[in-house]
Amino acid sequence: METRELRYFVAVAEELHFGRAAQRLGIAQPPLSRTIAQLERRLGVALLERTSRRVSLTGAGAVLLAEGQMILGALAAAERRTQQAATSRPSLVLSTKAGASGELLAKLLDAYAAEPGAVAVDLLLCESQPQRALHDGRADVALLHQPFDSTAELDTEILTTEGQVAVLPSSHPLAGRTHVLTSEVRSLPDLPPARWPLPDGTYPEGPGAEVHNQTQLFQLIALGRTTVVLPDSCRANLLEGLTAVPVLDAPPVTTVIAWPPHSRSRTLADLVRVATRL
C-alpha cells in the first residue's frame, strides 16, 4: 500500500464526499476515484459504499480509516520532528479549540515552562475538531472536551470536569434566572441554538446561525441572533452584554489532555505529567 493511496483514502473517508476530498487534496476527482478503486482491488475488500446520493464507510473501511489516520499522523510527526532535530529549538505543538480552556491552558503553559528541561510549546488554535491535528501529525498533544471532541484512537488523561451554561444577551428575560433547563434554551423562538459544522464540513438542519468560532458566536449572541450552551469556563471570554446562566440538566464537560498512542516523546510525557498534576 502506497502512502499516496492511503492519504487519498483517508481524505475521502473523512469527507465522505469525493468532490470535497479531491478539492482538499488539490487533484481532480477522476484520478481520486481510480486510486480508491485500485486500492480496493488490491486489498480485496470494499472500503466504501457508493450511491448517487451519498458515500459511507464499510466495516473494513472504518478499520482502514482508523489505521490510516495513525500511520499518516506518525509519518507527518516523524518528518516534523526530524526537521526540528536539525534546529536549535526543540518544541512541542499543542492544539486546542480557539477560546476554550483559556485559564487552564495558561496555567499549564506557565507550570510546564518552570520545569527543568522544558521546551517551547507552540499553540495550534483550531476553529473545531482539534483532535484532527493529532491524527494528521500537525500537533503532538491536544486539549479536548468530551463529549464534543472525539478521543478515539488517542491516549488521554482527565484534567477537569465542569458544568455547562447558556450564553444569552444580558437583556433577555432568562438572563436574570439563577438557572435554566436545556429544554428552555432549545425552545427560545427568538434565539435559535447556534449550529457548529459537522465532521464532514456540513451543518445540521435548523434555523440557528452557522458559526465557525467563539468570537463570531459571541458577537451573534450579543446581537440577539442565537444562543449556545458551553462549558462554564467560557465565562472568562464573555463580551460585555452577555450573561452565562447554569443549565441544570446539561451533561458535564470533561477536559482531557490527549496524544497519539504511538508517541514515545519524553518531553511530551513531561507535559502530560505537569497537566495531570495541575
C-alpha positions in Angstrom: 0.0 0.0 0.0 1.5 3.4 -1.0 1.4 6.4 1.2 -0.4 8.4 -1.6 -3.2 5.8 -1.8 -3.6 5.9 2.0 -3.7 9.7 2.0 -6.3 9.7 -0.7 -8.5 7.1 1.0 -8.3 9.0 4.4 -9.4 12.2 2.7 -12.4 10.5 1.1 -13.3 8.6 4.3 -13.2 11.8 6.4 -15.1 14.0 4.0 -17.5 11.2 2.8 -17.6 13.1 -0.5 -15.3 12.6 -3.5 -15.7 16.1 -4.7 -14.7 17.7 -1.3 -11.9 15.2 -0.9 -10.5 16.0 -4.3 -10.6 19.7 -3.6 -8.9 19.1 -0.2 -6.1 17.1 -1.9 -5.7 19.6 -4.8 -6.4 17.0 -7.5 -9.2 16.2 -10.0 -11.9 13.8 -9.0 -11.4 11.1 -11.7 -7.9 10.1 -10.6 -9.0 10.1 -7.0 -11.9 7.6 -7.8 -9.5 5.4 -9.8 -7.0 5.3 -6.9 -9.6 4.3 -4.4 -10.9 1.6 -6.8 -7.4 0.3 -7.3 -6.8 0.2 -3.6 -10.0 -1.8 -3.0 -9.0 -4.3 -5.7 -5.5 -4.7 -4.2 -6.9 -5.3 -0.7 -9.7 -7.5 -2.0 -12.4 -5.7 0.1 -14.9 -2.9 -0.4 -13.9 0.2 1.6 -16.8 2.5 0.6 -20.5 2.1 -0.1 -21.3 4.5 -3.0 -24.7 5.6 -4.2 -25.8 8.5 -6.3 -26.6 10.4 -3.1 -24.0 9.5 -0.5 -20.8 7.8 0.4 -20.4 5.7 3.5 -17.7 3.5 5.1 -17.9 -0.2 5.2 -16.7 -2.1 8.2 -13.4 -2.7 6.5 -13.2 1.0 5.5 -13.7 2.1 9.1 -10.8 -0.1 10.2 -8.5 1.3 7.4 -9.6 4.9 8.3 -8.5 4.5 12.0 -5.3 2.7 11.0 -4.6 5.1 8.2 -5.0 8.2 10.4 -2.5 6.8 12.8 0.0 5.9 10.1 -0.2 9.2 8.3 0.0 11.0 11.6 3.1 9.1 12.6 4.7 9.8 9.3 3.9 13.6 9.4 5.2 13.7 13.0 8.4 11.9 12.1 9.0 14.3 9.3 8.4 17.4 11.5 10.5 16.0 14.4 13.3 15.1 12.0 13.4 18.6 10.6 13.1 20.0 14.1 16.1 18.0 15.3 18.3 19.9 12.8 17.4 23.2 14.5 18.5 24.5 17.9 14.9 25.0 19.0 13.2 21.8 20.2 9.5 22.2 20.8 6.0 20.6 21.2 2.9 21.6 19.3 -0.3 21.7 21.4 -3.7 22.0 19.6 -6.9 23.2 21.2 -10.1 24.9 20.2 -9.7 28.7 20.0 -11.2 30.4 23.1 -11.6 27.1 25.0 -10.0 26.4 28.4 -8.1 29.7 28.4 -7.4 29.7 32.2 -6.4 26.1 32.3 -4.1 26.5 29.2 -2.4 29.5 30.7 -1.7 27.6 34.0 -0.4 24.6 32.1 2.0 26.6 30.0 3.3 28.5 33.0 3.8 25.4 35.1 5.5 23.5 32.3 7.8 26.4 31.5 9.1 26.3 35.1 10.1 22.6 34.8 13.7 21.7 34.3 14.3 20.7 30.6 11.1 22.3 29.4 10.9 23.0 25.7 9.0 25.6 23.8 5.3 24.9 23.3 3.8 26.2 20.1 0.0 26.6 20.0 -2.2 25.4 17.2 -5.6 27.1 17.7 -8.4 25.4 15.8 -11.9 26.5 15.0 -13.2 23.0 15.6 -12.0 19.4 16.0 -8.5 19.9 17.4 -8.1 16.2 17.6 -7.6 16.1 13.8 -4.2 17.8 14.3 -3.1 14.8 16.3 -4.2 12.3 13.6 -2.6 14.2 10.7 0.7 14.9 12.6 0.4 18.7 12.9 0.3 18.5 16.7 2.0 16.4 19.4 -0.7 16.9 22.1 -4.2 18.5 22.4 -6.7 19.7 25.0 -10.0 18.1 24.1 -13.5 18.5 25.5 -15.8 15.5 25.8 -18.5 14.8 24.7 -17.8 17.4 21.9 -14.4 16.2 20.7 -13.7 12.6 19.8 -10.8 10.8 21.6 -11.0 7.6 19.5 -7.6 6.1 18.8 -5.9 8.5 21.3 -4.4 8.1 24.8 -5.8 10.6 27.3 -5.7 11.8 30.9 -8.6 13.6 32.5 -7.8 17.1 33.7 -11.1 18.8 34.8 -14.9 18.3 34.8 -17.3 21.2 34.7 -20.9 22.1 34.2 -22.4 24.0 31.3 -24.1 27.4 30.9 -26.4 29.0 28.5 -24.9 32.2 27.0 -27.6 34.8 26.5 -27.9 38.5 25.8 -27.9 40.3 29.1 -31.3 41.9 28.2 -33.0 38.6 27.7 -35.6 37.6 30.3 -33.8 34.3 31.1 -30.6 36.1 31.8 -31.9 37.1 35.2 -32.5 33.5 36.3 -30.3 31.5 38.7 -30.5 28.5 36.4 -32.4 27.2 33.3 -33.1 23.8 31.7 -31.9 22.5 28.4 -35.5 22.4 27.0 -36.0 26.1 27.9 -32.9 27.1 26.0 -33.7 25.0 22.9 -37.2 26.3 22.7 -36.5 30.0 22.6 -38.3 31.2 19.4 -36.2 34.4 19.3 -32.8 32.8 19.9 -32.5 29.5 17.9 -29.4 27.5 19.0 -26.2 28.1 17.1 -25.1 25.4 14.6 -21.5 24.1 14.5 -20.0 22.3 11.5 -20.2 18.5 11.5 -17.0 16.4 10.8 -17.8 16.4 7.1 -18.0 20.2 7.0 -21.7 20.4 6.6 -24.1 22.0 9.1 -27.0 20.2 10.9 -30.5 21.3 9.9 -32.1 24.2 11.9 -32.9 27.9 12.0 -29.9 28.8 14.2 -26.9 30.8 12.9 -23.9 28.8 11.3 -20.8 29.6 13.4 -17.1 28.8 13.0 -15.5 30.1 16.2 -16.3 31.5 19.6 -15.6 35.1 18.7 -18.2 35.0 15.9 -20.6 33.2 18.1 -20.4 35.7 21.0 -21.0 38.6 18.6 -24.1 36.9 17.1 -25.5 36.3 20.6 -24.8 39.9 21.6 -26.8 40.9 18.5 -29.7 38.7 19.6 -29.4 36.3 16.7 -28.7 33.0 18.5 -27.7 31.3 21.8 -25.5 28.4 22.8 -24.7 26.1 25.7 -21.0 25.9 26.6 -18.7 24.8 29.4 -18.8 27.0 32.4 -15.2 28.1 31.8 -16.4 30.2 28.8 -17.3 32.9 31.3 -13.7 34.2 31.2 -14.2 35.2 27.5 -17.7 36.7 27.6 -18.2 40.0 25.9 -19.9 42.9 27.5 -23.7 42.5 27.2 -23.6 38.7 27.6 -24.7 36.6 30.6 -24.0 33.0 31.4 -26.7 31.0 33.2 -26.1 27.5 34.6 -28.0 24.7 32.7 -29.0 22.2 35.4 -29.6 19.2 33.3 -26.8 19.6 30.7 -24.2 16.8 30.8 -20.8 17.7 32.4 -17.9 18.6 30.1 -14.6 16.7 30.7 -11.4 18.3 29.6 -8.7 15.8 28.7 -5.1 16.0 27.5 -4.7 13.7 24.5 -1.8 12.4 22.4 -1.2 9.7 19.8 -0.7 6.2 21.3 2.5 5.7 19.2 4.3 8.7 20.8 7.4 8.0 22.8 8.5 11.6 23.4 10.0 12.3 26.8 9.1 16.0 26.5 5.5 15.1 25.8 5.4 12.8 28.8 6.7 15.7 31.0 4.0 18.0 29.7 1.3 15.4 30.4 2.7 14.8 33.9 2.5 18.6 34.7 -1.0 18.8 33.3 -2.3 15.9 35.5 -0.6 17.4 38.5 -2.4 20.7 37.9 
